[in-house]
Amino acid sequence: MGAQVAPGAPNGGQGDGRGQSPAGEVDQLVDLTWRQQCSTCHGPMGRGDGQMGPMVQSPDLTVADWQAKATDAEMASQIKNGKNRMPAFNLPDPVVAGLVARIRALKAR
């Protein structure tokens, strides 16, 4: 079973009652998910140098060749379904899309 998103997930466009927009909530969930789930293996900047990265052979997500080979749909599928040693993550679609966008932003950093 994959990781679950903590309470406070996007709530159908209603905001959180504190003036935060749904987009802001998604951004926060993407950041939280990256820090708690992804960076353990992929590292804080996506270079595959997280604590578990060498053991599970995490790819360097910043490499242009890797970025060129992986489509957004493939990345989203791998996040939701897992691949090799990467587990599946049960995340809302907006969070998965945000993670894909974050990975794209890592290119050549």
VOBA-1610 file (N, C-alpha, C; in pm, whole numbers, padded with zeros to 5 digits, always signed):
BEGIN
Met+00084-00118+00000Met+00000+00000+00000Met+00088+00123+00000Gly+00056+00221-00083Gly+00138+00342-00095Gly+00112+00439+00017Ala+00189+00546+00018Ala+00176+00649+00120Ala+00045+00725+00101Gln-00009+00773+00209Gln-00133+00849+00206Gln-00101+00996+00231Val-00182+01083+00172Val-00167+01226+00195Val-00232+01258+00329Ala-00168+01342+00405Ala-00218+01382+00537Ala-00347+01462+00523Pro-00422+01472+00633Pro-00542+01556+00630Pro-00506+01696+00581Gly-00602+01759+00516Gly-00577+01891+00460Gly-00559+01883+00310Ala-00588+01767+00249Ala-00578+01753+00105Ala-00677+01848+00039Pro-00655+01878-00088Pro-00746+01971-00157Pro-00891+01930-00135Asn-00974+02030-00113Asn-01112+02002-00072Asn-01215+02058-00168Gly-01198+02030-00294Gly-01299+02067-00391Gly-01310+02217-00415Gly-01203+02291-00396Gly-01203+02433-00429Gly-01254+02524-00319Gln-01269+02474-00199Gln-01325+02554-00091Gln-01221+02629-00010Gly-01094+02605-00032Gly-00993+02667+00052Gly-00988+02598+00187Asp-00910+02651+00279Asp-00896+02585+00408Asp-00958+02664+00522Gly-01035+02766+00489Gly-01098+02846+00594Gly-01004+02950+00651Arg-00882+02954+00606Arg-00784+03052+00656Arg-00740+03144+00543Gly-00819+03149+00437Gly-00786+03238+00327Gly-00690+03178+00227Gln-00659+03051+00239Gln-00566+02988+00147Gln-00643+02933+00027Ser-00591+02958-00092Ser-00657+02909-00213Ser-00629+02760-00230Pro-00715+02691-00306Pro-00688+02550-00334Pro-00552+02529-00400Ala-00513+02621-00489Ala-00381+02608-00555Ala-00269+02618-00451Gly-00285+02706-00354Gly-00185+02717-00247Gly-00178+02592-00164Glu-00294+02530-00140Glu-00297+02403-00066Glu-00223+02294-00143Val-00247+02287-00273Val-00180+02186-00356Val-00030+02210-00354Asp+00011+02334-00367Asp+00155+02365-00364Asp+00218+02318-00233Gln+00148+02342-00122Gln+00199+02298+00008Gln+00206+02146+00016Leu+00105+02078-00037Leu+00106+01932-00036Leu+00216+01875-00124Val+00241+01939-00238Val+00350+01896-00326Val+00482+01910-00253Asp+00504+02023-00188Asp+00629+02044-00114Asp+00643+01944+00000Leu+00536+01924+00075Leu+00539+01829+00186Leu+00565+01687+00136Thr+00497+01649+00030Thr+00516+01515-00026Thr+00660+01497-00074Trp+00712+01598-00144Trp+00851+01589-00191Trp+00945+01568-00072Arg+00930+01650+00031Arg+01021+01641+00146Arg+01007+01509+00221Gln+00884+01460+00238Gln+00862+01341+00320Gln+00874+01211+00243Gln+00841+01210+00115Gln+00838+01085+00041Gln+00948+01075-00065Cys+00968+01180-00140Cys+01056+01173-00258Cys+01204+01196-00224Ser+01231+01294-00139Ser+01371+01331-00115Ser+01449+01224-00042Thr+01380+01132+00024Thr+01450+01023+00092Thr+01540+00947-00005Cys+01491+00928-00126Cys+01570+00859-00228Cys+01628+00955-00331His+01544+01047-00380His+01587+01135-00489His+01667+01255-00442Gly+01670+01281-00313Gly+01745+01394-00259Gly+01668+01524-00270Pro+01711+01627-00197Pro+01638+01753-00194Pro+01632+01823-00330Met+01733+01801-00414Met+01736+01865-00545Met+01716+01766-00659Gly+01677+01642-00627Gly+01645+01543-00729Gly+01763+01474-00793Arg+01878+01479-00732Arg+01999+01423-00792Arg+02022+01275-00760Gly+01926+01213-00693Gly+01941+01072-00656Gly+02032+01050-00538Asp+02059+01158-00463Asp+02155+01153-00353Asp+02089+01160-00216Gly+01962+01117-00209Gly+01896+01110-00080Gly+01956+01000+00005Gln+01918+00994+00129Gln+01971+00896+00223Gln+01965+00754+00168Met+01855+00719+00103Met+01836+00584+00048Met+01871+00576-00101Gly+01902+00688-00163Gly+01925+00695-00307Gly+02026+00596-00361Pro+02146+00591-00305Pro+02245+00496-00359Pro+02202+00351-00344Met+02136+00317-00235Met+02095+00179-00212Met+01989+00134-00313Val+01896+00224-00348Val+01790+00186-00441Val+01818+00233-00583Gln+01936+00288-00603Gln+01980+00335-00735Gln+01882+00436-00796Ser+01849+00537-00718Ser+01760+00643-00765Ser+01825+00719-00879Pro+01750+00746-00985Pro+01808+00823-01095Pro+01825+00970-01057Asp+01917+01035-01124Asp+01936+01179-01112Asp+01830+01243-01201Leu+01729+01301-01141Leu+01617+01358-01216Leu+01651+01490-01283Thr+01771+01541-01260Thr+01811+01669-01320Thr+01881+01650-01455Val+01919+01528-01489Val+01994+01501-01612Val+01904+01521-01734Ala+01952+01599-01829Ala+01874+01631-01948Ala+01831+01506-02025Asp+01919+01407-02037Asp+01885+01284-02110Asp+01769+01211-02042Trp+01772+01203-01909Trp+01663+01137-01838Trp+01534+01216-01858Gln+01542+01348-01845Gln+01424+01434-01862Gln+01365+01419-02002Ala+01452+01407-02103Ala+01404+01395-02241Ala+01335+01262-02266Lys+01379+01157-02199Lys+01322+01023-02219Lys+01188+01005-02148Ala+01171+01068-02034Ala+01051+01047-01951Ala+00942+01147-01989Thr+00825+01095-02027Thr+00711+01184-02053Thr+00644+01218-01920Asp+00564+01323-01922Asp+00489+01359-01801Asp+00397+01245-01760Ala+00333+01181-01856Ala+00241+01071-01826Ala+00317+00954-01763Glu+00437+00925-01811Glu+00517+00817-01753Glu+00557+00849-01610Met+00597+00974-01586Met+00633+01014-01450Met+00513+01001-01357Ala+00398+01049-01400Ala+00276+01041-01319Ala+00242+00895-01289Ser+00255+00810-01389Ser+00226+00667-01371Ser+00321+00604-01270Gln+00448+00640-01279Gln+00547+00584-01185Gln+00521+00631-01043Ile+00479+00755-01027Ile+00447+00806-00894Ile+00327+00730-00837Lys+00223+00713-00918Lys+00100+00650-00871Lys+00111+00498-00858Asn+00189+00434-00946Asn+00193+00288-00952Asn+00324+00227-00905Gly+00427+00309-00888Gly+00558+00258-00851Gly+00632+00200-00971Lys+00760+00174-00950Lys+00842+00111-01054Lys+00969+00061-00987Asn+01004-00062-01019Asn+01121-00125-00958Asn+01114-00113-00806Arg+01210-00046-00745Arg+01210-00034-00599Arg+01128+00084-00547Met+01077+00166-00637Met+00995+00279-00595Met+00853+00229-00568Pro+00800+00257-00447Pro+00664+00212-00416Pro+00560+00300-00485Ala+00439+00252-00489Ala+00325+00331-00537Ala+00286+00431-00430Phe+00241+00549-00473Phe+00195+00651-00381Phe+00052+00687-00417Asn-00038+00673-00321Asn-00179+00703-00338Asn-00200+00852-00313Leu-00182+00932-00418Leu-00188+01077-00406Leu-00296+01132-00498Pro-00357+01244-00460Pro-00455+01307-00549Pro-00388+01352-00679Asp-00464+01350-00788Asp-00410+01389-00918Asp-00343+01526-00919Pro-00399+01629-00852Pro-00332+01760-00854Pro-00193+01755-00787Val-00177+01672-00686Val-00046+01659-00621Val+00051+01587-00714Val+00005+01482-00780Val+00090+01411-00876Val+00134+01506-00987Ala+00040+01585-01040Ala+00075+01682-01144Ala+00176+01784-01092Gly+00161+01826-00968Gly+00257+01919-00909Gly+00394+01858-00893Leu+00400+01729-00858Leu+00529+01661-00846Leu+00596+01649-00982Val+00519+01619-01085Val+00574+01611-01221Val+00630+01748-01261Ala+00556+01854-01234Ala+00604+01990-01265Ala+00732+02022-01187Arg+00737+01979-01063Arg+00856+02002-00981Arg+00976+01928-01039Ile+00955+01804-01082Ile+01063+01727-01143Ile+01111+01796-01271Arg+01019+01843-01353Arg+01057+01915-01476Arg+01139+02039-01442Ala+01105+02107-01334Ala+01177+02229-01295Ala+01319+02199-01246Leu+01347+02073-01214Leu+01481+02035-01165Leu+01583+02025-01278Lys+01536+02019-01403Lys+01624+01997-01518Lys+01741+02095-01518Ala+01861+02038-01528Ala+01986+02114-01542Ala+02009+02213-01430Arg+01975+02175-01308Arg+02003+02260-01193Arg+02137+02228-01137
//
